[in-house]
Amino acid sequence: MSAIITAHSGSDGTPDNSLEFVRYALSCPVEALEVDVRVRPDGSFFLSHDASDDVCPDLREVFSLLRGSGKLVNCDLKNPGMELCVLALAKKSGIAEQLLFSGDVSPALVRENAQVRERTLFNLDPFAADMLRRFRSGQEPTREDLESIARQCTAFGVGTINIPYGLCTQTFLRFFRERNIAISAWTVNDAETAEWLLRADIRNITTRSPKKLTDLRRKLFAEQ
């Protein structure tokens, strides 16, 4: 089964974390869209990657636009401790079945709470921060790195890991497939990498070029 495609915030030249982007993503033939979520001092949520500017769009507006669309929304959490409150807002907004999490998600909460666990594309930072630093400096993960990640995924009940696409080598994908741990890859924008990952049977591909990737997927699977 082909990976789902997620439109990254700011796709195809729309402003990052804007309602313009959300509306654009809803018009694309993707299964999901991603937004960055932060919390205000009053406990409400807004869209922003880095800044704490509370004039950015409110998450409630995004959830309202999503209602009835059938599309998933990946809330990339930028502050700790937000999971249950965002989930509660999603339930109140009538889109709980469309909600995914990535970003700053607590491993302990993933282990303890099935509703969080089943929605989480788990970033590796809590499990493999040193490996990720070495990877960014050009070093490939070792077998010991992979085994350590797998042990911790098993211990915390993590079913999907959310990784930079450069980690998606044949060795990496095979290792985790054999352990029933799914892969979500970000941020894939070029056709060659996208084709390789579409053929690799991973769970999710996040992209800033959703039209390009959905066209490619349609072409690839029409040929089969």
Backbone bond lengths (Angstrom), bond angles and torsions (degrees), N, CA, C in turn:
res aa  C-N    CA-C-N  psi(-1)  N-CA   C-N-CA  omega(-1)  CA-C   N-CA-C  phi
1 M - - - 1.471 - - 1.529 108.97 -
2 S 1.339 117.05 135.95 1.455 121.29 -177.06 1.518 111.64 -69.86
3 A 1.333 114.94 149.65 1.463 120.85 175.06 1.519 110.92 -60.07
4 I 1.324 115.95 148.47 1.454 118.97 166.98 1.523 107.78 -74.08
5 I 1.321 115.36 155.73 1.462 121.41 178.96 1.528 108.36 -114.76
6 T 1.335 114.90 129.52 1.463 122.05 179.34 1.517 109.72 -111.42
7 A 1.324 117.08 128.50 1.461 122.25 175.31 1.526 109.22 -78.51
8 H 1.332 115.68 116.30 1.459 121.64 177.93 1.526 109.91 -68.79
9 S 1.320 116.43 146.73 1.460 120.67 175.78 1.528 110.56 -50.46
10 G 1.331 116.82 130.71 1.461 120.89 -179.05 1.510 114.00 86.85
11 S 1.318 117.65 15.80 1.466 120.78 -177.04 1.526 112.87 -58.13
12 D 1.337 113.73 144.41 1.472 122.96 173.10 1.525 112.54 49.26
13 G 1.332 115.88 40.76 1.453 121.38 172.19 1.513 116.28 84.57
14 T 1.331 118.28 3.46 1.465 119.58 175.30 1.527 109.38 -76.59
15 P 1.324 118.51 155.90 1.473 119.57 179.48 1.528 111.43 -64.57
16 D 1.328 116.68 138.64 1.459 121.19 176.87 1.527 110.79 -56.78
17 N 1.332 115.19 138.89 1.467 121.67 171.62 1.526 112.97 51.76
18 S 1.316 114.86 42.31 1.464 121.20 179.40 1.522 109.38 -115.78
19 L 1.337 115.55 158.31 1.461 118.78 173.46 1.520 110.81 -67.00
20 E 1.344 117.09 -27.14 1.474 120.30 173.90 1.527 110.02 -59.92
21 F 1.334 116.34 -45.03 1.464 119.16 177.01 1.523 111.15 -61.55
22 V 1.326 117.75 -45.47 1.466 120.98 -177.92 1.524 110.20 -58.95
23 R 1.324 116.34 -46.12 1.471 119.51 179.82 1.523 110.69 -64.45
24 Y 1.328 116.44 -39.15 1.464 119.41 178.08 1.533 110.42 -62.86
25 A 1.320 117.33 -46.76 1.466 120.70 -178.66 1.523 110.94 -62.01
26 L 1.322 116.60 -36.70 1.460 120.10 178.94 1.523 111.82 -66.34
27 S 1.329 116.74 -22.55 1.470 120.34 178.98 1.528 112.47 -87.74
28 C 1.338 117.00 -10.35 1.462 121.78 -177.87 1.530 110.51 -89.01
29 P 1.335 117.72 153.60 1.466 121.07 178.38 1.525 112.44 -81.25
30 V 1.335 116.19 49.32 1.459 121.95 175.99 1.524 108.53 -103.69
31 E 1.326 115.28 163.57 1.457 119.79 178.69 1.522 112.89 -90.57
32 A 1.346 116.67 -19.10 1.466 119.57 -172.37 1.525 110.52 -152.30
33 L 1.328 114.86 161.58 1.459 121.62 171.49 1.519 108.34 -135.51
34 E 1.332 115.21 155.13 1.460 121.25 -177.32 1.522 109.95 -116.70
35 V 1.341 115.66 137.82 1.461 121.19 172.37 1.523 108.48 -133.35
36 D 1.335 116.04 149.22 1.462 122.25 175.81 1.517 108.60 -90.57
37 V 1.331 116.46 132.70 1.464 120.45 -172.11 1.524 110.65 -124.11
38 R 1.338 115.33 131.31 1.462 122.88 174.49 1.525 109.74 -125.97
39 V 1.325 115.05 166.47 1.466 120.05 -178.24 1.529 109.54 -113.60
40 R 1.330 115.08 138.26 1.464 121.47 175.37 1.534 109.69 -83.70
41 P 1.336 116.89 164.63 1.474 119.20 176.34 1.521 113.65 -57.87
42 D 1.340 117.19 -27.17 1.462 119.30 -179.68 1.529 112.74 -84.24
43 G 1.350 116.55 1.25 1.453 120.35 177.34 1.511 114.84 92.31
44 S 1.327 118.96 -4.19 1.459 121.24 176.20 1.527 109.53 -82.31
45 F 1.326 116.28 166.08 1.463 121.24 -173.26 1.519 110.85 -117.04
46 F 1.343 115.02 143.64 1.456 119.75 179.06 1.519 109.42 -140.66
47 L 1.332 115.38 165.28 1.456 121.62 -176.45 1.522 110.06 -92.47
48 S 1.333 116.67 121.89 1.462 121.65 175.44 1.517 108.80 -171.94
49 H 1.338 116.76 140.77 1.465 120.19 178.41 1.518 111.23 -85.13
50 D 1.319 117.33 -51.59 1.461 121.05 -174.35 1.531 113.38 -116.83
51 A 1.316 116.66 -43.13 1.460 120.71 -171.47 1.525 111.35 -77.45
52 S 1.316 115.77 161.42 1.461 121.26 175.69 1.524 109.81 -108.94
53 D 1.331 116.68 32.93 1.464 122.66 -178.83 1.519 109.51 -76.56
54 D 1.336 116.77 107.50 1.457 119.56 -173.64 1.526 113.33 -80.36
55 V 1.356 117.81 9.82 1.462 118.86 172.11 1.527 110.71 -88.48
56 C 1.311 116.94 -2.55 1.472 120.22 175.65 1.519 109.76 -65.71
57 P 1.354 117.18 164.25 1.469 119.88 -177.26 1.520 112.62 -56.62
58 D 1.309 114.58 143.92 1.455 121.41 177.33 1.526 109.67 -81.52
59 L 1.329 116.78 141.81 1.462 120.46 -179.41 1.525 111.61 -61.17
60 R 1.322 117.54 -29.59 1.469 119.99 178.26 1.522 111.13 -60.68
61 E 1.339 117.53 -36.09 1.470 120.77 178.20 1.518 110.72 -64.86
62 V 1.340 116.01 -40.51 1.462 120.42 178.59 1.526 110.27 -63.28
63 F 1.309 116.00 -47.65 1.462 119.56 -179.60 1.528 111.14 -61.88
64 S 1.310 117.37 -35.32 1.459 120.87 177.63 1.525 111.16 -64.19
65 L 1.327 116.78 -42.04 1.466 120.81 177.95 1.527 111.70 -65.83
66 L 1.320 116.30 -32.25 1.470 120.74 -177.14 1.524 113.08 -76.32
67 R 1.322 116.62 -24.39 1.462 120.03 -174.38 1.524 110.48 -57.31
68 G 1.333 115.92 124.53 1.452 121.49 177.90 1.516 114.60 85.38
69 S 1.344 117.78 -4.51 1.467 120.32 -177.79 1.528 112.95 -79.61
70 G 1.341 115.58 -25.19 1.463 119.51 -175.59 1.517 113.67 79.99
71 K 1.331 118.11 -5.02 1.461 120.66 -179.69 1.522 111.31 -86.68
72 L 1.329 115.31 146.82 1.453 122.00 174.89 1.526 109.83 -79.60
73 V 1.335 116.18 153.75 1.458 120.91 173.22 1.520 108.02 -127.64
74 N 1.325 115.69 122.17 1.459 122.31 176.39 1.525 108.06 -93.08
75 C 1.313 116.34 107.73 1.463 121.39 176.16 1.527 108.29 -86.22
76 D 1.331 115.56 106.75 1.462 122.12 177.83 1.532 107.02 -82.78
77 L 1.331 116.27 100.42 1.458 122.10 -171.04 1.528 110.93 -77.10
78 K 1.320 116.12 124.97 1.460 121.93 -175.71 1.525 113.51 -102.49
79 N 1.329 117.04 -4.53 1.464 121.85 174.39 1.519 108.43 -128.31
80 P 1.327 117.91 148.16 1.472 119.50 177.88 1.517 112.03 -73.94
81 G 1.327 115.25 156.85 1.453 121.37 171.84 1.515 115.55 79.17
82 M 1.331 118.08 18.53 1.458 121.45 -175.07 1.525 113.51 -97.25
83 E 1.319 117.69 -14.07 1.465 121.28 -164.77 1.530 113.05 -55.77
84 L 1.326 116.89 -53.14 1.460 119.71 -172.80 1.526 111.86 -69.94
85 C 1.319 117.03 -34.35 1.463 119.68 178.77 1.527 111.37 -70.99
86 V 1.318 117.67 -38.96 1.466 120.35 175.90 1.528 109.72 -65.44
87 L 1.315 116.82 -40.77 1.460 120.30 176.62 1.524 111.00 -61.65
88 A 1.329 117.02 -42.49 1.463 120.28 178.27 1.527 111.14 -61.91
89 L 1.334 116.87 -40.24 1.464 120.57 177.66 1.529 110.61 -64.79
90 A 1.339 116.43 -40.58 1.457 120.19 178.36 1.526 111.00 -62.13
91 K 1.324 116.97 -41.13 1.468 120.65 177.50 1.522 110.41 -63.39
92 K 1.328 116.96 -45.70 1.460 121.18 179.47 1.527 111.38 -62.10
93 S 1.339 116.37 -32.45 1.463 121.84 -178.54 1.526 113.08 -85.22
94 G 1.332 116.89 -6.08 1.449 120.64 178.66 1.505 115.01 78.86
95 I 1.350 117.15 23.98 1.469 119.25 -179.34 1.536 112.03 -127.78
96 A 1.328 117.17 22.72 1.467 120.02 -175.59 1.524 112.19 -57.01
97 E 1.337 117.63 -35.82 1.465 120.05 -178.73 1.522 112.29 -72.49
98 Q 1.321 117.16 -10.08 1.467 121.13 -179.64 1.529 112.29 -99.57
99 L 1.326 118.10 -1.02 1.465 122.08 -170.04 1.520 112.64 -89.42
100 L 1.347 115.26 132.36 1.463 123.36 168.61 1.526 108.54 -124.04
101 F 1.334 115.85 158.70 1.461 122.13 174.83 1.523 110.34 -122.70
102 S 1.332 115.10 145.84 1.465 122.06 162.59 1.519 106.50 -145.85
103 G 1.325 116.76 -173.80 1.464 119.34 178.81 1.511 112.98 84.59
104 D 1.326 116.57 -133.73 1.466 122.75 -172.68 1.532 109.63 -85.41
105 V 1.329 115.22 78.54 1.462 122.05 179.76 1.527 108.30 -110.31
106 S 1.318 116.86 134.00 1.464 122.23 -176.82 1.522 111.49 -73.00
107 P 1.349 118.59 124.31 1.467 119.73 174.64 1.519 112.47 -57.68
108 A 1.329 117.09 -39.18 1.464 119.80 -179.20 1.523 111.06 -64.03
109 L 1.338 117.04 -39.05 1.461 119.73 178.87 1.521 111.11 -69.11
110 V 1.325 117.17 -37.21 1.466 120.23 174.92 1.525 110.01 -58.30
111 R 1.314 116.13 -43.15 1.469 120.20 -179.86 1.522 111.73 -66.60
112 E 1.335 116.82 -38.16 1.468 120.58 -170.70 1.521 113.81 -89.63
113 N 1.320 117.88 -24.27 1.465 120.86 -170.14 1.524 110.12 -122.13
114 A 1.315 116.73 109.71 1.468 121.48 -176.41 1.525 111.55 -62.83
115 Q 1.333 117.83 -34.28 1.462 119.91 -178.73 1.523 111.40 -67.04
116 V 1.319 117.47 -35.87 1.462 120.90 174.95 1.522 109.81 -73.59
117 R 1.320 116.56 -44.74 1.462 121.37 -176.75 1.525 112.07 -56.70
118 E 1.321 117.65 -46.41 1.461 120.47 -174.56 1.523 112.32 -72.07
119 R 1.346 116.70 -14.10 1.463 120.64 -178.95 1.525 113.66 -101.07
120 T 1.319 118.64 -3.70 1.466 121.09 -167.20 1.517 113.32 -98.69
121 L 1.339 114.31 127.69 1.464 123.06 164.48 1.530 104.63 -97.95
122 F 1.326 116.75 102.88 1.462 120.85 -162.61 1.529 112.13 -85.40
123 N 1.343 116.11 117.63 1.458 120.57 173.60 1.527 110.31 -69.09
124 L 1.327 116.48 145.85 1.458 120.71 -170.54 1.528 114.79 -82.33
125 D 1.319 118.54 -7.23 1.468 120.02 -172.80 1.528 114.24 -50.56
126 P 1.344 120.64 -43.78 1.471 118.54 -179.78 1.520 113.61 -68.27
127 F 1.325 117.60 -24.05 1.456 122.13 -175.99 1.528 113.66 -97.53
128 A 1.339 116.62 -27.04 1.467 118.63 -168.02 1.526 111.87 -148.02
129 A 1.326 116.81 44.91 1.462 120.24 -177.26 1.531 111.65 -60.81
130 D 1.325 116.92 -41.53 1.470 119.81 -179.60 1.524 110.82 -66.62
131 M 1.319 117.13 -42.75 1.463 120.28 177.62 1.517 111.09 -59.97
132 L 1.332 117.30 -42.33 1.461 120.37 -179.73 1.526 111.29 -65.54
133 R 1.339 117.98 -38.33 1.469 120.08 176.12 1.524 110.50 -62.26
134 R 1.334 116.58 -43.73 1.467 119.65 179.02 1.525 111.61 -65.91
135 F 1.328 116.42 -38.27 1.465 120.71 178.46 1.527 110.73 -62.17
136 R 1.338 116.86 -41.83 1.467 120.20 -179.56 1.523 112.26 -67.90
137 S 1.330 116.84 -20.23 1.471 120.11 176.26 1.527 111.43 -94.68
138 G 1.327 117.28 7.57 1.459 120.89 173.24 1.509 116.27 103.71
139 Q 1.343 118.77 4.10 1.463 121.08 -178.93 1.526 110.89 -96.48
140 E 1.339 115.95 132.53 1.456 120.58 178.20 1.535 110.49 -74.62
141 P 1.328 117.52 149.11 1.466 119.85 175.65 1.523 111.58 -61.99
142 T 1.301 116.18 145.34 1.460 120.92 177.38 1.529 109.84 -90.04
143 R 1.333 115.39 168.25 1.460 119.69 174.89 1.527 110.40 -58.70
144 E 1.329 116.48 -37.80 1.467 120.42 178.76 1.528 110.98 -63.55
145 D 1.339 117.01 -37.99 1.462 120.54 176.30 1.526 110.71 -59.41
146 L 1.328 115.83 -48.64 1.462 120.25 -177.79 1.524 111.32 -63.39
147 E 1.319 115.93 -42.13 1.466 119.07 179.99 1.527 111.26 -65.34
148 S 1.336 117.33 -37.65 1.461 120.90 178.10 1.528 110.77 -64.62
149 I 1.333 117.09 -44.60 1.464 120.58 178.07 1.520 110.30 -60.67
150 A 1.327 116.88 -45.79 1.465 120.48 -178.15 1.521 111.58 -62.32
151 R 1.329 116.88 -41.19 1.474 119.99 178.95 1.523 110.78 -60.67
152 Q 1.326 116.06 -43.87 1.461 119.40 -178.01 1.527 111.65 -71.62
153 C 1.323 116.95 -37.11 1.470 119.55 174.73 1.524 110.31 -58.88
154 T 1.319 116.57 -44.14 1.462 120.65 179.13 1.522 110.90 -64.47
155 A 1.325 117.06 -43.20 1.470 120.98 -177.96 1.527 111.99 -63.75
156 F 1.340 116.84 -34.76 1.464 119.91 -176.81 1.526 112.65 -101.19
157 G 1.307 117.94 1.14 1.463 120.55 177.95 1.515 114.44 74.97
158 V 1.326 117.30 23.32 1.457 121.45 -179.08 1.531 109.45 -73.66
159 G 1.332 116.33 124.90 1.457 119.97 -178.41 1.507 114.73 -101.20
160 T 1.348 117.13 -21.58 1.468 121.84 -179.77 1.516 108.98 -138.81
161 I 1.335 116.82 131.51 1.459 120.81 174.45 1.525 108.96 -106.94
162 N 1.333 114.99 142.35 1.459 123.59 -175.45 1.523 107.61 -109.08
163 I 1.341 117.28 111.92 1.462 120.51 -166.48 1.527 111.72 -131.57
164 P 1.353 117.87 153.83 1.462 120.10 170.60 1.517 109.79 -61.69
165 Y 1.335 116.39 140.16 1.466 119.70 -171.12 1.521 112.87 -61.14
166 G 1.333 117.72 -23.49 1.458 119.66 179.97 1.515 113.79 -63.27
167 L 1.326 117.36 -21.10 1.463 120.77 176.33 1.529 112.65 -76.29
168 C 1.325 116.56 -10.69 1.467 120.16 -172.46 1.531 111.70 -82.60
169 T 1.318 115.30 65.80 1.454 120.11 171.58 1.528 109.07 -85.13
170 Q 1.321 116.20 166.63 1.466 119.52 176.62 1.521 111.02 -58.80
171 T 1.343 116.18 -40.82 1.466 120.23 -179.51 1.520 111.14 -62.93
172 F 1.328 116.87 -46.29 1.461 121.70 -178.95 1.523 110.31 -62.16
173 L 1.329 116.91 -49.25 1.463 120.20 -177.18 1.523 111.39 -64.63
174 R 1.313 116.92 -41.39 1.471 120.05 179.99 1.523 110.58 -63.52
175 F 1.328 116.35 -43.10 1.462 121.04 -177.69 1.527 110.54 -57.60
176 F 1.334 117.14 -47.87 1.463 119.41 -175.94 1.525 112.20 -79.80
177 R 1.315 117.57 -29.43 1.467 119.20 175.11 1.522 110.11 -61.97
178 E 1.328 116.58 -41.70 1.467 120.59 179.38 1.525 112.10 -63.45
179 R 1.332 117.57 -20.43 1.466 122.20 -179.54 1.528 112.12 -106.05
180 N 1.337 115.96 12.48 1.469 122.50 176.59 1.526 112.68 58.91
181 I 1.333 115.67 36.02 1.459 121.49 174.14 1.521 107.36 -110.48
182 A 1.334 116.37 118.83 1.456 121.25 -174.80 1.532 110.61 -80.16
183 I 1.345 115.25 161.94 1.456 122.52 -176.68 1.521 110.22 -118.99
184 S 1.339 115.23 133.36 1.460 123.30 168.29 1.525 106.76 -118.44
185 A 1.334 117.95 125.94 1.470 121.42 -173.10 1.528 110.78 -113.74
186 W 1.331 115.71 139.15 1.466 122.21 175.62 1.526 109.54 -136.91
187 T 1.302 120.47 160.81 1.457 129.57 -24.23 1.521 105.73 -103.67
188 V 1.316 118.44 114.83 1.469 124.84 -168.49 1.520 108.98 -100.42
189 N 1.349 116.31 115.41 1.465 119.78 -176.64 1.524 114.02 -120.52
190 D 1.335 118.56 -20.60 1.461 119.33 -178.14 1.524 110.85 -94.26
191 A 1.320 115.85 149.23 1.462 122.35 -172.74 1.523 112.27 -65.27
192 E 1.335 118.18 -38.07 1.466 120.28 -176.92 1.531 111.24 -63.71
193 T 1.329 115.95 -48.53 1.466 119.44 178.22 1.522 110.64 -64.10
194 A 1.325 116.38 -42.02 1.467 120.08 -179.56 1.523 111.10 -60.87
195 E 1.325 117.71 -42.61 1.464 119.80 -179.70 1.524 110.88 -63.04
196 W 1.317 116.92 -43.13 1.465 120.91 179.25 1.529 110.65 -59.89
197 L 1.336 116.54 -43.92 1.458 119.50 -177.83 1.528 112.14 -74.34
198 L 1.325 117.65 -34.14 1.462 119.93 175.98 1.528 111.21 -62.88
199 R 1.307 116.44 -32.48 1.466 120.65 178.59 1.526 112.18 -83.08
200 A 1.338 116.69 -11.80 1.463 120.20 -172.27 1.520 113.89 -90.17
201 D 1.316 118.15 -0.81 1.467 122.04 174.61 1.530 112.14 62.16
202 I 1.354 116.01 46.89 1.462 119.36 173.10 1.523 108.44 -92.44
203 R 1.337 117.01 172.03 1.471 120.23 -174.11 1.517 112.56 -78.68
204 N 1.338 117.56 -42.07 1.461 120.60 -170.60 1.525 110.33 -148.70
205 I 1.342 115.47 144.40 1.460 122.80 171.49 1.526 107.36 -126.13
206 T 1.334 116.65 122.21 1.456 121.53 176.64 1.525 108.98 -99.39
207 T 1.340 116.76 135.21 1.463 120.91 -172.67 1.521 111.31 -146.01
208 R 1.333 115.81 151.15 1.459 121.33 169.58 1.533 111.38 -90.84
209 S 1.334 116.71 0.61 1.469 121.57 -179.44 1.528 109.82 -124.54
210 P 1.324 117.48 63.42 1.465 119.11 -172.58 1.518 114.17 -63.67
211 K 1.324 118.58 -36.01 1.466 118.92 179.81 1.523 110.91 -65.77
212 K 1.336 116.42 -41.06 1.458 120.01 178.50 1.530 110.52 -60.58
213 L 1.332 116.26 -45.37 1.468 119.17 -175.68 1.521 112.24 -73.21
214 T 1.320 118.09 -37.08 1.464 118.13 178.42 1.523 110.81 -69.66
215 D 1.325 117.76 -35.08 1.477 120.09 174.04 1.524 110.30 -63.10
216 L 1.331 116.45 -42.94 1.463 120.75 179.62 1.520 110.80 -63.95
217 R 1.312 117.28 -44.04 1.464 120.63 179.35 1.527 111.03 -60.85
218 R 1.326 115.69 -44.53 1.468 119.34 179.96 1.534 110.53 -60.49
219 K 1.329 116.97 -42.31 1.449 121.12 179.96 1.516 111.35 -65.94
220 L 1.333 116.67 -45.28 1.468 120.73 -177.72 1.523 111.38 -60.67
221 F 1.326 116.47 -46.53 1.444 119.02 -173.68 1.519 113.32 -83.18
222 A 1.338 115.94 -15.27 1.466 119.18 171.20 1.515 110.76 -72.12
223 E 1.348 115.81 -26.27 1.468 120.57 -178.82 1.523 112.17 -78.30
224 Q 1.313 118.03 -16.34 1.464 120.85 -175.02 1.532 111.98 -83.88
